[in-house]
């Protein structure tokens, strides 16, 4: 993690030192759709279902969702662009049961921020339209909350627990850059996100990790999955 921080600071230094070469700076905003693995928390949901005295239905099961990103890339001569990227996404699940006597809800909500270094390699960056190979690597910051509520007639009980995790990720992919006019570049990209997060722990208590009660395995954030989206760059 310290080495990643050093690399990020170095890239920031390069970007700002070279700000005078404004035509080489690409500022991008974008978004797209992501799918997720989440097998650890899916297994935990199954354990919750099996150990309740009633049988709630699984109404949401960590579906794919949108992600949003921003980046600043410095274009080196002809073939390479490198810089910083930040993105965020979220997903969740719900167990739910309702009848004439009451209602039960168990929500698992997860969010993540990804901060890393992005590289584009090919003939296109800052030069002309065309395909590129892309690679991202950096740190992931995940949060998870359990929100459980049961209502029986007019009696209501609820419980909330919050967890967090830090890890790292890599994301190789393919990008196509299309120059539109002098400064505008539109990018379509497809990539695969591989997350290597540590186990979730109670906020502020890094030694209190959440463990699956049957397998004794750590429950980890698993953002692994496909990403497909569009980024619009302004080339300065």
Long-range contacts (C-beta under 8 A, 24 or more apart in sequence): 1-139, 1-166, 1-168, 4-116, 4-117, 4-137, 4-138, 4-139, 4-168, 7-117, 8-84, 8-115, 8-116, 8-117, 8-138, 11-74, 11-82, 11-83, 11-84, 11-117, 12-84, 14-74, 15-72, 15-74, 15-83, 15-84, 18-74, 22-236, 23-235, 23-236, 24-74, 24-75, 24-76, 24-126, 24-236, 25-72, 25-73, 25-74, 25-75, 25-235, 25-236, 26-71, 26-72, 26-73, 26-74, 26-75, 26-81, 26-83, 26-125, 26-126, 26-185, 26-233, 26-234, 26-235, 26-236, 27-71, 27-72, 27-233, 27-234, 27-236, 28-69, 28-70, 28-71, 28-72, 28-73, 28-187, 28-231, 28-232, 28-233, 28-234, 29-69, 29-70, 29-231, 29-232, 30-68, 30-69, 30-70, 30-71, 30-187, 30-229, 30-230, 30-231, 30-232, 31-66, 31-67, 31-68, 31-69, 31-229, 31-230, 32-66, 32-67, 32-189, 32-227, 32-228, 32-229, 32-230, 33-64, 33-65, 33-66, 33-67, 33-227, 33-228, 33-229, 34-64, 34-65, 34-66, 34-67, 34-89, 34-193, 34-223, 34-225, 34-226, 34-227, 35-64, 35-225, 35-226, 36-62, 36-64, 36-65, 36-91, 36-222, 36-223, 36-224, 36-225, 37-222, 37-223, 37-224, 37-225, 38-62, 38-91, 38-93, 38-110, 38-222, 39-222, 40-212, 40-217, 40-218, 40-219, 40-220, 40-222, 41-93, 41-108, 41-110, 41-144, 41-219, 41-222, 42-93, 43-212, 43-215, 44-108, 44-212, 44-219, 45-93, 45-95, 45-106, 45-108, 47-212, 47-213, 47-214, 48-95, 48-106, 49-95, 52-104, 54-97, 54-104, 55-97, 56-95, 56-96, 56-97, 56-104, 56-106, 57-95, 57-96, 57-97, 58-93, 58-94, 58-95, 59-94, 59-95, 59-96, 60-92, 60-93, 60-94, 61-93, 62-91, 62-92, 62-93, 62-110, 63-91, 64-91, 64-225, 65-89, 65-90, 65-91, 67-227, 67-229, 69-229, 69-231, 71-118, 71-231, 73-118, 73-120, 73-125, 73-233, 75-125, 75-126, 75-127, 75-235, 76-125, 78-123, 78-127, 79-121, 79-122, 79-123, 79-125, 80-119, 80-120, 80-121, 80-125, 81-119, 81-120, 81-125, 81-126, 82-117, 82-118, 82-119, 82-120, 83-117, 83-118, 84-115, 84-116, 84-117, 84-118, 85-114, 85-115, 85-116, 85-117, 85-118, 85-136, 85-138, 86-113, 86-114, 86-115, 87-113, 87-114, 88-112, 88-113, 88-114, 89-223, 101-152, 101-153, 102-150, 102-151, 102-152, 102-153, 103-149, 103-150, 103-151, 104-149, 104-150, 104-151, 105-147, 105-148, 105-149, 105-150, 106-146, 106-147, 106-148, 107-145, 107-146, 107-147, 107-148, 108-144, 108-145, 108-146, 109-144, 109-145, 109-147, 110-142, 110-143, 110-144, 110-221, 111-142, 111-143, 112-140, 112-141, 112-142, 112-143, 112-221, 112-223, 113-140, 113-141, 114-138, 114-139, 114-140, 114-141, 114-169, 115-139, 115-141, 116-169, 120-175, 120-177, 122-175, 124-175, 124-176, 124-177, 125-177, 126-235, 128-179, 129-176, 129-177, 129-178, 129-179, 130-176, 130-177, 131-174, 131-175, 131-176, 131-177, 132-174, 132-175, 132-176, 132-177, 133-172, 133-173, 133-174, 133-175, 134-171, 134-172, 134-173, 134-174, 134-175, 134-189, 134-191, 135-170, 135-171, 135-172, 135-173, 136-169, 136-170, 136-171, 136-172, 136-173, 136-191, 137-168, 137-169, 137-170, 137-171, 138-168, 138-169, 139-166, 139-167, 139-168, 139-169, 140-165, 140-166, 140-167, 140-168, 140-169, 140-195, 140-197, 140-221, 140-223, 141-165, 141-166, 142-166, 142-167, 142-197, 142-200, 142-221, 142-223, 144-200, 144-221, 161-202, 162-202, 162-203, 163-200, 163-201, 163-202, 163-203, 163-210, 164-200, 164-201, 164-203, 165-197, 165-198, 165-199, 165-200, 165-201, 165-220, 165-221, 166-197, 166-198, 167-195, 167-196, 167-197, 167-198, 167-220, 167-221, 168-196, 168-197, 169-193, 169-194, 169-195, 169-196, 169-223, 170-194, 171-227, 173-227, 177-233, 182-235, 183-234, 183-235, 183-236, 184-232, 184-233, 184-234, 184-235, 185-232, 185-233, 185-234, 185-235, 186-230, 186-231, 186-232, 186-233, 187-230, 187-231, 187-232, 187-233, 188-229, 188-230, 189-227, 189-228, 189-229, 189-230, 189-231, 190-226, 190-227, 190-228, 191-226, 191-227, 191-228, 192-224, 192-225, 192-226, 192-227, 193-223, 193-224, 193-225, 193-226, 193-227, 194-224, 195-221, 195-222, 195-223, 195-224, 197-221, 197-222, 197-223
